[in-house]
Amino acid sequence: MRLSHLPLRLATGAFILNSGLGKRGLQGEAAEGLHGMASVTLPGSLKQMDATEFAQLLSRAEMALGVALLAPFVPSRLAGAALTAFGGGLLSVYLQTPGMREEGSIRPTQAGTALAKDVWLVGAGLSLLLD
């Protein structure tokens, strides 16, 4: 890992790890809402998954990605590829979920801003990949 990658990896890794930790015990309506929004873009087998199980899987994936970004022994190219894929998945949810974008545009609605902002994850991942 290059020293110049440290700020990017610390910022994204801590943010994603915290997000995963926050989803650890997600159940009920919160898990169903998360699963419902994500199921717009998920493959068929994941759509059939229980909402609580999905939330736990997402929590573990976010924690693993966060730790990979924070761990200096994980190559930046590998961490960047994982971050790009994760961010791309979030952008896919944004682009395919009704009501997240202004009609005929990629510009977010008020409700879509929380998902559209994840474009920075793709940019950070690509920066780690390309450097």
C-alpha positions in Angstrom: 0.0 0.0 0.0 1.3 3.4 -0.9 1.3 6.2 1.7 -0.8 8.3 -0.8 -3.5 5.6 -0.6 -3.8 5.9 3.2 -6.3 8.8 3.5 -8.6 7.3 0.9 -8.5 3.8 2.4 -8.9 5.1 6.0 -11.9 7.3 5.1 -13.7 4.7 3.0 -12.8 1.8 5.1 -13.9 3.4 8.4 -17.2 4.6 6.8 -18.1 1.2 5.3 -17.0 -0.7 8.4 -19.2 1.5 10.5 -22.1 1.0 8.1 -21.7 -2.8 8.4 -21.5 -2.7 12.2 -24.7 -0.6 12.2 -26.6 -3.3 10.3 -25.5 -6.2 12.5 -28.8 -6.6 14.3 -31.2 -5.3 11.7 -34.5 -7.0 11.8 -38.2 -6.4 11.1 -39.3 -3.4 9.0 -35.8 -2.0 8.8 -34.4 -5.3 7.3 -37.5 -5.6 5.0 -37.0 -2.0 3.7 -33.4 -2.6 2.9 -34.1 -5.9 1.3 -37.0 -4.5 -0.7 -35.0 -1.7 -2.2 -32.0 -3.9 -3.0 -34.2 -6.7 -4.5 -34.9 -4.4 -7.4 -31.4 -5.2 -8.8 -30.5 -8.5 -7.1 -30.3 -11.9 -8.9 -33.3 -14.2 -8.4 -31.9 -16.3 -5.7 -31.2 -13.3 -3.4 -34.7 -12.0 -4.0 -36.0 -15.1 -2.3 -33.7 -14.6 0.7 -35.2 -13.7 4.0 -34.9 -10.0 4.7 -33.1 -10.5 8.1 -30.7 -13.0 6.5 -30.1 -10.5 3.7 -29.4 -7.7 6.2 -26.9 -9.9 8.0 -25.2 -10.9 4.8 -24.9 -7.3 3.8 -23.6 -6.4 7.2 -20.9 -9.0 7.0 -19.9 -7.9 3.5 -19.6 -4.3 4.5 -17.5 -5.2 7.5 -15.2 -7.4 5.4 -14.8 -4.6 2.8 -14.2 -2.0 5.5 -11.5 -4.2 7.2 -9.9 -4.9 3.8 -9.6 -1.2 3.1 -8.2 -0.5 6.6 -5.7 -3.4 6.5 -2.3 -2.3 5.1 -1.4 -5.8 4.0 -4.3 -6.0 1.5 -3.1 -4.7 -1.9 -4.7 -1.4 -2.9 -5.5 -2.9 -6.3 -7.6 -5.7 -4.7 -9.2 -3.3 -2.2 -10.0 -0.9 -5.0 -11.6 -3.7 -7.1 -13.8 -4.7 -4.2 -14.7 -1.1 -3.5 -15.5 -0.4 -7.1 -17.8 -3.5 -7.3 -19.5 -2.5 -4.0 -20.0 1.1 -5.1 -21.2 -0.1 -8.5 -23.8 -2.3 -6.9 -25.1 0.6 -4.8 -25.3 2.8 -7.9 -27.2 0.1 -9.7 -29.8 0.2 -6.9 -30.0 4.0 -7.3 -30.4 3.8 -11.0 -33.1 1.1 -11.0 -35.2 2.1 -7.9 -38.3 4.1 -8.9 -38.4 7.6 -7.4 -34.7 8.0 -6.9 -34.0 10.0 -10.0 -35.7 13.0 -11.7 -37.8 11.9 -14.7 -35.6 11.4 -17.8 -32.4 12.3 -15.9 -29.7 10.8 -13.7 -30.0 13.7 -11.3 -31.3 12.5 -7.9 -34.5 13.4 -6.3 -34.5 14.5 -2.7 -35.1 10.8 -1.8 -32.4 9.6 -4.2 -29.6 11.8 -2.8 -28.7 9.3 -0.1 -28.0 6.6 -2.8 -26.6 8.9 -5.5 -23.8 10.1 -3.2 -22.3 6.6 -3.3 -20.8 7.5 -6.7 -17.8 8.6 -4.5 -17.2 4.9 -3.6 -16.8 4.1 -7.3 -14.4 7.0 -7.8 -12.4 6.0 -4.8 -12.2 2.4 -5.9 -11.2 3.3 -9.4 -8.5 5.6 -8.0 -7.0 2.7 -6.0 -7.2 0.5 -9.1 -5.6 2.9 -11.5 -2.8 4.2 -9.4 
